[in-house]
């Protein structure tokens, strides 16, 4: 088996996926009607593409090193030259990708650390309440906010005055869905993918789709339990300034939940 051709084939898989994925998986119809499927397809594409390019670069580097160590008498010069050229290019690519990944991961860790610190500070002054089986932390504040971090949903006293009991249950379930489905981790992966290769539309598409589909999936989870109408009203009140909230509310009101 010609291992150089195998490496080229893996690169073809990578570039094909990164070219086709934004065209197929950024369809508004797919995102709106099947957000969970869309997110799974993006994740599968990311895993296959990342695996393909990692294997290809590793193979090219290994072939180049082999030619440095082993000399084959009578072997044509073109093959070793191509392998070594691809090897050097792969080493350069690995260096660039490793640097960009290091920066992206470091930025992500710093952001998470800062958010966790703020969350723990806020949580230290919170009181724990329950609404049926739903547990949440309440913080005294005149700013209406609700959000989730780690395994805890936190709300402000201001938002409690705006929501009915049914609406509060719906937004709590929305936030619990983010926790249960590990959306924060998926968004972090998507953001790192975008930071590593900002010139590729696939990275931007993955990050954008992850943000949108995560919210739609959480909306649907809440609507299945508490009804689309109550969830739509709750989301409109609780997240009035979030991008795309009007479209989300309209989608819920037109749904069959």
Residue pairs with C-beta under 8 A, 6 or more apart in sequence:
3 59
3 63
4 60
4 63
4 79
4 82
4 83
4 86
6 59
7 55
7 56
7 59
7 60
7 63
7 86
8 56
10 52
10 53
10 55
10 56
10 59
11 52
11 53
11 56
13 48
13 49
13 52
14 49
14 52
14 53
14 56
17 45
17 48
17 49
17 52
17 202
18 49
18 197
18 200
18 201
18 202
19 202
21 42
21 45
21 49
21 202
21 205
21 206
22 201
22 202
22 204
22 205
24 30
25 38
25 41
25 42
25 45
25 205
25 209
26 205
26 208
26 209
30 37
30 38
31 38
31 209
31 212
31 213
31 216
32 216
32 251
35 212
35 213
35 216
35 217
35 220
36 213
36 217
36 220
38 209
38 213
39 186
39 209
39 210
39 213
39 214
39 217
42 190
42 205
42 206
42 209
42 210
42 213
43 186
43 189
45 202
45 206
46 189
46 190
46 193
46 206
49 202
50 193
56 90
57 90
57 93
57 94
58 90
60 83
60 86
60 87
60 89
60 90
61 87
61 90
61 91
61 94
63 83
63 86
63 87
64 83
64 84
64 86
64 87
64 88
64 90
64 91
65 87
66 83
67 80
67 83
67 84
68 84
97 196
100 195
100 196
100 197
101 192
101 196
103 195
104 191
104 192
104 195
104 196
105 192
107 195
108 188
108 191
108 192
112 188
115 149
116 149
116 150
119 149
119 150
119 152
119 154
122 139
122 154
123 137
123 139
123 152
123 154
125 139
125 140
126 137
126 138
126 139
126 154
127 137
127 138
128 135
128 136
128 137
128 138
129 135
129 136
129 137
129 138
130 136
131 165
131 168
131 169
131 172
132 169
134 153
134 169
134 172
134 173
134 176
135 153
136 152
136 153
136 154
136 155
136 172
137 152
137 153
137 154
137 155
138 154
138 155
138 156
138 157
138 160
139 154
139 155
139 156
139 157
140 156
140 157
141 156
141 157
141 158
142 156
142 157
142 158
143 156
143 158
144 156
144 158
144 159
144 162
144 238
145 155
145 156
145 158
145 159
146 153
146 154
146 155
146 156
146 159
146 171
146 172
146 175
146 238
146 239
147 153
147 154
147 175
148 154
148 175
148 176
148 178
148 179
150 179
151 179
153 172
153 175
153 176
153 179
155 168
155 172
159 238
160 168
162 237
162 238
163 171
163 234
163 237
163 238
166 226
166 230
166 234
167 230
167 233
167 234
167 237
167 238
168 234
169 225
169 226
169 230
170 222
170 223
170 225
170 226
170 227
170 230
170 231
170 234
170 235
171 222
171 234
171 235
171 238
173 221
173 222
173 225
173 226
174 218
174 219
174 221
174 222
174 231
174 234
174 235
175 218
176 221
177 183
177 217
177 218
177 221
177 222
178 184
178 214
178 218
180 221
181 214
181 217
181 218
181 221
183 210
183 214
183 217
183 218
186 210
186 214
187 207
187 210
187 211
187 214
189 210
190 206
190 207
190 209
190 210
190 211
191 207
193 202
193 203
193 206
193 207
194 203
194 204
194 206
194 207
195 203
196 203
197 203
198 204
212 244
215 242
215 244
215 248
216 248
216 251
219 231
219 235
219 248
219 251
219 252
220 255
220 257
222 231
222 234
223 231
223 232
223 252
223 255
223 257
224 257
227 257
228 252
228 253
228 255
228 256
228 257
229 252
229 253
231 252
231 257
232 248
232 249
232 252
232 253
235 245
235 248
235 249
235 252
236 245
236 249
239 245
